[in-house]
Amino acid sequence: MSDTAGENPARGRPLWLLVPAIAGAGLALELAAPVPLIGSLTPGMLGCVVASFVLAILAIRSSRKDIVSICVPFISLYMFVIFPENGLIFLWQAIFAVSLAILAVRFGLWYQ
């Protein structure tokens, strides 16, 4: 029996688009107000961490598991929470957000 839209309302919606949206929103907030929110965590850092957890949750819930997407939260926690860099932190956030977007597109095209 085929799966219709009424049985599974999330089917057909590209939820992986949330990942670059969350990371981009964090970077935009970082540019607008570069003040720490929690301890030394800025909005850009939090956006990258939350977006990596969203990607990992989507990867865990999919029928085909993507080990790279599942491991990304460990990298984000290491980079932004455990050992945050003080020098060029916005540059690292932007690079990480772009890599999250690439991983999200890869996940959306290959693993869903």
Rosetta blueprint (number, residue, H / E / L):
1 M L
2 S L
3 D L
4 T L
5 A L
6 G L
7 E L
8 N L
9 P L
10 A L
11 R L
12 G L
13 R L
14 P L
15 L H
16 W H
17 L H
18 L H
19 V H
20 P H
21 A H
22 I H
23 A H
24 G H
25 A H
26 G H
27 L H
28 A H
29 L H
30 E H
31 L H
32 A H
33 A L
34 P L
35 V L
36 P L
37 L L
38 I E
39 G L
40 S L
41 L E
42 T L
43 P H
44 G H
45 M H
46 L H
47 G H
48 C H
49 V H
50 V H
51 A H
52 S H
53 F H
54 V H
55 L H
56 A H
57 I H
58 L H
59 A H
60 I H
61 R H
62 S L
63 S L
64 R L
65 K L
66 D L
67 I H
68 V H
69 S H
70 I H
71 C H
72 V H
73 P H
74 F H
75 I H
76 S H
77 L H
78 Y H
79 M H
80 F H
81 V H
82 I H
83 F L
84 P L
85 E L
86 N L
87 G L
88 L L
89 I H
90 F H
91 L H
92 W H
93 Q H
94 A H
95 I H
96 F H
97 A H
98 V H
99 S H
100 L H
101 A H
102 I H
103 L H
104 A H
105 V H
106 R H
107 F H
108 G H
109 L H
110 W H
111 Y L
112 Q L
